[in-house]
Amino acid sequence: MYRKPFLTLLTAFFLLGNLSFAAGSLKDDDKDKEVKIKTSAVCGMCKARIERNLSFEKGVKEAALDVKSKVVTIKYNPKKTDVAKLKANIVKTGYDADELPADEVGYNKLPSCCKKGGMDHQ
């Protein structure tokens, strides 16, 4: 007599528990990632250019270049972009990205102060 409602209730708790567990594991997969990429940037103009161009890259949440260390820290959604695309964006902008050399066309468009060996300034 009480068996059917009890089994229905027990089944409902089991299903809801599994759904919430699955939703929790999906959230872990959606977490933003962070990467640090060494660049050839030398000044504040470089910083503005790299950060602006990365902001247009799909999946980039935040990009911040430390001019002193020449390292850009990028927070991104790994479902929308990856490290290779982020490096390609920097290279296309005209700067080195870790082991990848700057794209010649992008590099030639940089102001002379932003080129390698250019005047270091803030």
N, C-alpha and C positions, 0 to 999 in steps of 0.2 A: 504494500500500500504506500509506504514512504520511499520505496526503493527507486521508482522512476524519477521523482523530482530530485532526489539525492544524486543520482547518476547524471542527470541533466546539469545540475549545479556543478558537480565535480568536473564534468567535461568542459563547461564554460570557463571555469577557473584555469584548467589546463591549457585551453586554447588562448585565453587572454595572457597567460604567463608566457607562452611561446611567442606571441605577437610582440609583447613588450621587450622580450629578450632580443628578438630579431631587429626591432627598431633601434635598440641600444647599440647593437653591433653595426648597424648602418651608419649611425651617427659617428662612430669611431672612424669609419672609412671616409667620411666627408670632412674630417678635420683638415684645416689648412696646414700646409707644410711651409717650411722656411729653408731658404738656401742662401749661402754667401758666395758671391762670385767676385774674384779679383779682376779689376778693370785697369785701363791705362788713363783714367781720368786725372786731371791735374788742377782743376779749379771749380769755382762755384757755377760757372757757365756749364761745365761738363756735368756737374751734379744735376742741375736743372734739366738739361737735355736728356740725360739717361733716365731720371725719375719720371719725366713727362712721357717719354716714349714707352717706358714699361707700363705706365698707367693705362695706356691704350691696349695693352696685350690682354686678351680674354683670359679671365681667371686670376689676374694679379689683384691682390687685395691691398698691398702696400709695398713700396719700394723706397729705400733710404740709402743714399750713398754717403759714406764717410770719406771725405776728400783726403784726409791725412793718410789713411791706410789704403785708400783706393778700392775699398771693398763695398759692394752694394749688397744689402740684405733685402731679400724679397720674400714676402709672404704671399702664397698663392694657393689656389684650389687645384689639387692634383687631378681632379676629374675634367678640368677645362684646359690645363696646360701642363708642361713638364719642363725640366731643367734645360733640355736641348732647345726648346722654343725660346726660353728666356735668354739663353746665351746667344741665340741667333738674332734676337731683337737688339741686344747690346752691340753685337758685331756689325749689324746692318746700320746702326746709328753711327758707327765709325770708331768704336773702341774695342780693345782686346777684351776677351771674356775668358778668364782662366787660360787654358792652353790654346784657345782659338784666336788667331790674329784678326784685327779689324778689317772689315770689308773696304776695299780700296776706294770704291765710289763714295761710301759714307765718310770715310776718313778725309778724302779730298774736299768734302763740303764743310768740314770743321773750320772754325776760325783758327788762324795761325797759333794763337796762344793755347789752344786746346790740343794741338798736335804734340806728338812725342818730341821732347827736347824744347818744347815751347816754354815760355816764361811761366814759372810757378807763381801763382798769385791767388788771393782769396777773393 
